[in-house]
Amino acid sequence: MATKGKLYLIPAPLGEQAAHTIPQYVTDILHRLDVFIAERAKTARRFIKETDPVKPFSELTFYEITKYTPPEERAQFLEAAENGQDIGLLSEAGCPGVADPGAFVVQTAHQRGIEVVPLVGPSSILLGLMASGLNGQNFCFHGYLPPKKPDLMRELKFLEQRVFKHTQTQIFIETPYRNMALIETAINTLSPDMLFCIAADLTLPTEYVRTLAIGDWRKTQIPNLDKRPAIFLLGK
């Protein structure tokens, strides 16, 4: 029986011109692969181009996956690994499988007996937690909160209760063009003594990270974070 290939989980930079944040050993593995699964092939090609690839793009195959990709199609993406060829899974930004539809591919790989190899790279969730000064022993990532203001206010108060009851750091993200609306709602909704961390453009030259009590945020000039990737944390 032929040996199956491996599925390498390849982290991508958190922004453009940040390929230097990817370890060299990850780049070395990236350069020897011919088949990639990515959320967007265009983004994957741009990242690979920044790493000075040794193979022309004409020799590379890209499959696109979303959360709506059916299981049978995910299985087809892994055929190369079934036939002994190593393949790579790339996220739009950060780590594959974390707040990313690639988790479905990883699950399918496990079901088919394909070895999964996670590689080191940037994660906005962990970088934000590291830089926040909040509890790193007990935390929860929620992804996106409700976009409508009344629902958002209720969710923020629920997360606040979890912070006070369990001393659990609450982490969430927002679509970049709604950052300022989320920040304004959080500052006007949460208790004055709740700690709120804003971490934007992590690993980029424009990086901004600050943790203050809500009462202090109310007296602070908020920088313009419109359309800048950011992550938000609540804690005590």
Residue pairs with C-beta under 8 A, 6 or more apart in sequence:
2 83
2 84
3 84
4 81
4 82
4 84
4 112
4 113
4 114
4 115
5 80
5 81
5 82
5 83
5 84
5 85
5 86
5 87
5 114
6 81
6 86
6 87
6 114
6 115
6 116
6 117
7 78
7 81
7 86
7 87
7 88
7 89
7 105
7 106
7 109
7 114
7 115
7 116
7 117
8 29
8 33
8 86
8 87
8 88
8 89
8 117
8 119
9 88
9 89
9 95
9 96
9 97
9 102
9 106
9 116
9 117
9 118
9 119
10 26
10 29
10 30
10 88
10 89
10 90
10 96
10 119
10 121
11 22
11 26
11 91
11 94
11 95
11 96
11 119
11 120
11 121
11 122
11 123
12 22
12 43
12 44
12 47
12 90
12 91
12 92
12 93
12 94
12 121
13 19
13 21
13 22
13 47
13 50
13 93
13 122
13 203
14 21
14 93
14 94
14 122
14 124
14 127
14 201
14 202
14 203
14 204
14 229
15 93
15 201
15 203
15 204
15 229
16 46
17 50
18 122
18 203
18 204
19 27
19 47
19 50
19 51
21 121
21 122
21 203
22 51
22 121
22 122
23 119
23 120
23 121
25 119
25 120
26 119
26 120
26 121
27 51
29 88
29 119
30 48
30 51
30 53
30 88
31 51
31 53
31 54
31 55
32 86
33 60
33 86
33 87
33 88
34 55
34 59
34 60
34 61
34 80
34 85
34 87
35 60
35 61
35 63
35 80
35 85
35 87
35 88
36 44
36 48
36 60
36 61
36 62
36 63
36 87
36 88
36 89
36 90
37 62
37 63
37 64
37 65
37 77
37 87
37 88
37 89
37 90
37 102
37 105
38 44
38 62
38 63
38 64
38 65
38 89
38 90
38 91
38 92
39 64
39 65
39 66
39 90
39 91
39 92
39 100
39 101
39 102
40 64
40 92
41 62
41 63
41 64
43 90
43 92
44 62
44 90
45 57
45 62
47 90
48 57
48 60
61 80
63 76
63 77
65 74
65 77
65 101
65 102
65 104
65 105
66 101
67 101
67 104
69 101
69 104
71 104
71 108
74 104
74 105
74 108
75 108
75 112
77 87
77 105
78 87
78 105
78 108
78 109
78 112
78 114
80 87
81 87
81 109
81 114
82 112
82 114
89 96
89 97
89 102
89 105
89 106
90 96
90 102
91 97
91 98
91 100
91 102
92 100
93 124
93 229
94 100
94 121
94 122
94 123
94 124
94 125
95 118
95 121
95 122
95 123
96 102
96 103
96 106
97 103
97 105
97 106
98 123
98 125
99 125
99 141
99 143
99 173
106 116
109 115
109 116
110 116
122 202
122 203
124 173
124 199
124 202
124 229
124 231
125 141
125 171
125 231
127 199
127 202
127 203
128 171
128 197
128 199
128 202
128 209
128 231
128 233
129 136
129 139
129 169
129 171
129 233
130 136
131 197
131 199
131 202
131 209
132 169
132 197
132 199
132 209
132 211
132 233
132 235
133 195
133 197
133 211
134 169
134 195
134 197
134 211
134 233
134 234
134 235
134 236
135 167
135 168
135 169
135 235
135 236
136 169
138 166
138 167
138 168
138 169
139 168
139 169
139 170
139 171
140 162
140 168
140 169
140 170
140 171
141 171
141 172
142 159
142 170
142 171
142 172
143 172
143 173
144 172
144 173
144 174
144 175
145 152
145 155
145 156
145 172
145 174
145 182
146 152
146 154
146 155
147 175
147 178
149 181
149 185
152 182
152 185
153 185
153 189
156 185
156 186
156 189
156 190
156 234
157 189
157 190
159 170
159 172
159 234
160 170
160 190
160 191
160 194
160 234
162 168
162 170
163 169
163 170
163 194
163 234
163 235
163 236
164 236
167 235
167 236
168 235
169 233
169 234
169 235
170 233
170 234
170 235
171 231
171 232
171 233
172 231
172 232
173 230
173 231
173 232
174 182
174 230
174 232
176 225
176 226
176 227
176 228
176 229
176 230
177 226
177 227
179 200
179 225
179 226
179 227
179 228
179 230
180 222
180 224
180 225
180 226
182 232
183 198
183 222
183 225
183 232
186 196
186 214
186 232
187 196
187 214
187 217
187 218
187 222
190 196
190 214
190 234
191 214
192 213
192 214
192 215
192 218
193 213
193 214
193 215
193 236
194 213
194 214
194 234
194 236
195 211
195 212
195 213
195 214
195 234
195 235
195 236
196 211
196 212
196 213
196 214
196 217
196 232
196 233
196 234
197 209
197 210
197 211
197 232
197 233
197 234
197 235
198 208
198 209
198 210
198 211
198 225
198 230
198 232
199 208
199 209
199 230
199 231
199 232
199 233
200 206
200 207
200 208
200 209
200 223
200 225
200 228
200 229
200 230
200 231
201 207
201 208
201 228
201 229
201 230
202 209
202 229
202 231
206 228
208 223
208 225
211 233
212 220
